[in-house]
Amino acid sequence: MENQITDLFGLQIYTDKGMFVGEVEDVVIDVDNKKIESIVVGKVNEELFDLRNSKGLKIPYRIISAIDDIVLIRHLQGAFSGSGSGDE
């Protein structure tokens, strides 16, 4: 099944442990190798990330597990500063 890259914009991003990360705001493409490099996160969950001194959040495409109605990423231990368990 083929999708357009623009279909990704606005999709909610969750870890495979059910933690809300944010929404897809943009996509970074490696044009030379014709592949998606990362997704840029907007509406970032402030309970998980402190972005006051950063330029934003990018998620490497390699940690994306699935894309359908949402984007599902692998939950990387220690990558999230919040203690959210996904039970919220």
C-alpha positions, 0 to 999 in steps of 0.5 A, spaced: 500 500 500 502 506 498 501 513 501 503 520 500 508 523 505 503 529 506 498 523 509 503 523 515 502 530 517 497 531 523 498 523 525 499 522 533 505 519 535 505 514 541 510 509 543 509 502 543 507 502 551 502 507 550 505 514 551 503 520 547 509 523 544 506 528 539 504 529 532 507 529 526 509 536 523 514 535 518 518 529 515 525 530 513 527 526 507 534 523 504 533 525 497 540 522 495 538 515 498 530 516 496 528 515 504 525 518 510 530 520 515 526 522 520 519 525 522 519 532 526 514 532 532 509 538 533 504 539 539 510 535 543 507 532 550 511 537 555 510 531 560 515 527 557 520 532 554 523 539 556 524 543 549 525 550 552 533 550 550 532 545 544 530 547 537 525 541 537 524 534 536 526 529 531 524 522 531 529 517 527 525 513 522 528 507 524 525 507 531 518 507 527 514 500 528 508 502 524 504 507 521 496 507 520 491 511 523 497 513 528 505 513 528 507 507 533 515 508 535 519 503 539 519 505 547 526 507 548 528 506 555 531 512 558 529 517 552 523 520 555 524 524 561 516 524 564 514 518 568 507 517 564 505 510 564 500 510 558 495 509 563 493 517 563 
